[in-house]
C-alpha cells in the first residue's frame, strides 16, 4: 500500500492541470520507424489515461527547431530538459532513446519533473530482437511510466564452485 502512495500523488499532480508533454523518442536513422512507433504508443497511452499531454507535433510547434532538437537529445538529463523548456508552462516531460546492440533493442524512457529538475521514473529495457516482443514490452512499460511508477529493479548474483561454469 505504501508503495502506491508516490504513484497516486504523482498521478493526482499530473491530472490537476500540470502541463505534460511527450518528446519524440531519439533513435538512429535506421531505427526511426521503430522510434516513431514507441512515441505513438506513449501518445496513445497518455490519451487512454486521460492525461492532457502535448504531442510531439504540438510541442514542436511551441519551440524553435533548435530547442526541440536539443530537448530530444537531453534524454535522462533533467537540467538539460529544464533548460530546453525555459519560458514554457510545461512541468512534466517524457523523453526517450532507442538503440540496439547485436542481439537486443535497447529502449530507455524517462519521466521528468521539469519544475524540480528531477527524474520521476524511468524504463530501461533490453529486448531480444529475435523474440518479437518489442511492441508487447513497450505496451507493458508505458502506462506505469506515465503514472510515474518506478520499475522494480534488482541484482542477481550467481556464485558457483565449479571452476569452468559460465
N, C-alpha and C positions, 0 to 999 in steps of 0.2 A: 504494500500500500504506500509506504513512504517513497519508493522509487517512482511512483506515478505522479507525485506532487510536482516535481520540477516540470515534467511534460505538460501537466494540466495548467500550471501557471504560464508556461511558455505559450500554450495554445490560447489561453484567455487573453494574453497580451497581444498576440497576433490578431485575434478576432475583434479586439477592442478598437480597431481602427488604425493599427500601425500600417505604414506603407511598406509593402512586401514586394520584392522583385526577383525575377529569375533571369540569370545571365546565360547566354549560350555556352554549352559545355565546350571547353577548349580541347580540340582534337587535331591531330596531324591531318594534312590534306587527304591522305589515303583513307582516313577514318572519319571524314566529315559526315558521311551519311549516317553512320552509327552514332556519332556525337549528336546529330540533329534528332535522332530517334530518342536518345536519353533526354534531351531538352524537351521534346514533345511530351514525354512521359511525366516530366516534372510539372509542366504547364497543366496537363490533364489531371495530375494528382492534386494540384492546388485548386483547380476548379471543383473536383469531387469533394474536397474538404471545405469548400465554400470560402476559401481564402481570397481576399481581394488583391490578387497578385498582378503586378505588371508583367506582361510577357516580354521576352527579349526584344521583339519589334517595338513595343511601346517604350521600353527603357532606352533603346537605341535612338528613338525619336526625341527623347528628352535630353540626351547627352550629345556632346560633339563626337564625331567618329574616333578622334584620338582618345577621349576619355573612355569611350566604350571599349576600345581595343585594350587600353591599359587595365580596365576593370576585368576584362576576360582573362587577362594574364595574371591577375592577383592571386588566383587560386586559393590557397589556405592562409593568406596574409591579411588579417583583419585591418591593420593600419593602412595597407595599400587600398583595400576596399573603401575604407572611410575617406581616404584622400580622394579617390576617384569619384565619390558621391558627394563631395563637399558642395553645399548650396542646394541640395535636394532634400526632400522630406522623407526619403527612404530610410527605414530603420532596420529592416531585415532583408538579407540577400542570400540567394543560393548561387554558388559558383561551382565549377567542376572541371575535371580534366579526364581525358580518355586516351590511353596509350596501349601498347601491347609489348610483350616480350615474345620469345619463340613459341610459347605454348599457351599464353594467357592474355585475356583482355584485362587491363588494369584500370579500374574505374575508381575515381575519387570525387566525392561531392562534399561541399562544405556549407553549413548553415551559419551565416554571420549575423551578429548583433552589431549593427553599424554604430549606434549611439555609444555603446560601451567598448567598441573596438575589440570584441572577443568572438571566439568561435562558440556557438551554442552546441553543435554536434557535427559529426562527420560520418561519411560512409567510405570505407576503404575495402574494395572487393577485388579479388583476383579470380577471374572466371576462366576455366579451361575452355579454349576455343572449340575444341572438338566435341565438347559436351552439349553444345547448342542450348545452353541455359541462360545466355546473357540477358535476353529480354525478361525472362521469368525472375532472375535475380534483381534486375532493376525495378520491376514491378513490386517486389517484396521490400526493397530498400527505400523507395520514395516516400510512402505515407509516414513512417516514423521520422524520417529526416525532416519533412515539412512540419511535423508536430514538435520538433525539437528534442526528440528522444535520442539518447546516446545508445549506440550499439554495444552489446555485451562483447567484451574482449578478454583475452587471457593468453597465457603462455603454456604450452605443453612441452614438458621436458621428459625425454625418454632416455633412461640410463640402462646400459646393458653391460653384462660382464663377459660377453662374447667378443673377443678382440676384433673380429672381422665384420661385425654387424654393421649394417648401414641403415 
